[in-house]
Amino acid sequence: MVSKVVTVVNAEGMHMRPAGIIAKLAKERPESEIIMKANGKEIKAKAVMQIMAAGIKKGTDVELIVSGGDEQAVLDEFVKLFEDGFGE
C-alpha cells in the first residue's frame, strides 16, 4: 500500500468532469484498489457519485491510497491528475 496527500487545485473542485476522469481511470486499473480520503470521508475512486457527494472543493487536501498491482505507478498517475488540475 502506498499513499500521498494532494491538494485540489482546479477552481471548481471535484465536479462531474474530474470525478468522471478519476472513476474511469480507476476502473481501467482493476488490479488496484484506489481510495480517496477527504472531508472525513473514505471514497472509492471507481464510484463517481461518491466522489461528487464528498463535496471536495478547491484547496481541499485529499489522501490517495493505492494497494494492489503496480501501486506506485498508479499512485503517481493519480497524483499527476490532481497536480495538473485535471486539465482545466
C-alpha positions as semicolon CSV with decimal commas, in nm:
position;residue;x (nm);y (nm);z (nm)
1;M;0,000;0,000;0,000
2;V;0,120;0,349;-0,092
3;S;-0,036;0,687;-0,025
4;K;0,012;1,057;-0,078
5;V;-0,177;1,372;0,016
6;V;-0,258;1,604;-0,273
7;T;-0,442;1,936;-0,282
8;V;-0,726;2,006;-0,523
9;V;-0,610;2,294;-0,744
10;N;-0,884;2,321;-1,006
11;A;-1,125;2,609;-0,942
12;E;-1,447;2,406;-0,945
13;G;-1,324;2,123;-0,722
14;M;-1,448;1,769;-0,783
15;H;-1,742;1,835;-1,014
16;M;-1,868;1,587;-1,277
17;R;-1,577;1,611;-1,522
18;P;-1,283;1,542;-1,284
19;A;-1,491;1,289;-1,088
20;G;-1,559;1,107;-1,416
21;I;-1,189;1,114;-1,509
22;I;-1,094;0,965;-1,171
23;A;-1,360;0,692;-1,187
24;K;-1,276;0,599;-1,547
25;L;-0,904;0,574;-1,473
26;A;-0,969;0,374;-1,155
27;K;-1,188;0,127;-1,347
28;E;-0,907;0,084;-1,601
29;R;-0,686;-0,037;-1,314
30;P;-0,885;-0,340;-1,187
31;E;-0,574;-0,485;-1,020
32;S;-0,557;-0,183;-0,786
33;E;-0,781;-0,064;-0,504
34;I;-0,786;0,317;-0,503
35;I;-0,932;0,502;-0,206
36;M;-0,958;0,877;-0,156
37;K;-0,992;1,029;0,191
38;A;-1,125;1,384;0,215
39;N;-1,359;1,581;0,440
40;G;-1,368;1,292;0,686
41;K;-1,498;1,053;0,420
42;E;-1,347;0,745;0,260
43;I;-1,435;0,737;-0,110
44;K;-1,389;0,458;-0,362
45;A;-1,226;0,613;-0,668
46;K;-1,433;0,392;-0,900
47;A;-1,758;0,548;-0,769
48;V;-1,821;0,879;-0,948
49;M;-2,125;0,960;-0,733
50;Q;-1,928;0,906;-0,410
51;I;-1,659;1,145;-0,537
52;M;-1,914;1,414;-0,623
53;A;-2,111;1,363;-0,300
54;A;-1,797;1,419;-0,090
55;G;-1,811;1,794;-0,163
56;I;-1,440;1,823;-0,241
57;K;-1,364;2,187;-0,322
58;K;-1,055;2,377;-0,437
59;G;-0,790;2,376;-0,165
60;T;-0,910;2,051;-0,007
61;D;-0,642;1,800;0,087
62;V;-0,714;1,452;-0,045
63;E;-0,523;1,143;0,064
64;L;-0,487;0,896;-0,220
65;I;-0,432;0,536;-0,107
66;V;-0,347;0,265;-0,359
67;S;-0,300;-0,105;-0,294
68;G;-0,259;-0,392;-0,533
69;G;-0,076;-0,436;-0,860
70;D;0,174;-0,170;-0,967
71;E;0,056;0,055;-0,686
72;Q;0,334;0,317;-0,707
73;A;0,280;0,375;-1,080
74;V;-0,096;0,401;-1,029
75;L;-0,050;0,646;-0,740
76;D;0,188;0,858;-0,950
77;E;-0,070;0,869;-1,230
78;F;-0,345;0,992;-0,996
79;V;-0,116;1,245;-0,827
80;K;-0,031;1,394;-1,168
81;L;-0,402;1,431;-1,249
82;F;-0,457;1,630;-0,929
83;E;-0,144;1,840;-0,975
84;D;-0,245;1,925;-1,333
85;G;-0,595;2,028;-1,222
86;F;-0,748;1,761;-1,446
87;G;-0,656;1,969;-1,749
88;E;-0,884;2,257;-1,654
